[in-house]
Amino acid sequence: MDNEALKKNLLLVGIPASVMHTTLVLQGQQALRDSVMAKVKGLEGADKGYAIFPTASNGAYKARTVFYTLAKECFLARKNVYVTNLISMLDAIVNDDYQNTYQAMNSAQMLFVVDFYEDGAPVPFSGSDGARLRAYIKAYLERGGIVSVLSDKPLASCKGWYPVSFIEVLATYTDAYGIDKGTA
């Protein structure tokens, strides 16, 4: 596959152009890269994704870059990945107009979900929609899929937004990984 075709495929699965020329190593994340490559090869913790969050108040950009770079490196390691946000995921679950998105999510081996919890902000969906998301993610995980989540807070801090049972499902199937702003 030539570079242009590769870029096109990366964009199609939701990986932004901004991370096309970086790696986890260049981002100062050698330990994360080693961990994910072990998972890709089916070694230790292969059934768990990552719950990535910034550890510093000004670290969201770095955490986002690392998250998307992680998805890209999994894709380059020949894993079928799909990147989405929770609202688009919910649209795909409840709306027949989003069947292509739904099929792409279902066929992915690794699902990367972007979510940003905001202190004091209203919950972006109803309790029943939250239950639908939890049920979808739980079924996806039980089929052998791997879910990674990008949030601006550790999952345990998001209880004001999501039902505890939703957070527990994600926490059970992910390893928490805080990203320091750092310099890379």
Secondary structure, DSSP 4 states (H G I P E B T S, - for coil): --HHHHHHHHHHTT--GGGTT--TTTTT-HHHHHHHHHHHTT-TTTT-EEEEEESSTT-HHHHHHHHHHHHHHHHHTT--EEEEEHHHHHHHHH-GGGHHHHHHHHH-SEEEEE----TTPPPSS-HHHHHHHHHHHHHHHHTT-EEEEE-SS-GGGGTTTS-HHHHHHHHHTEEEEEE-----
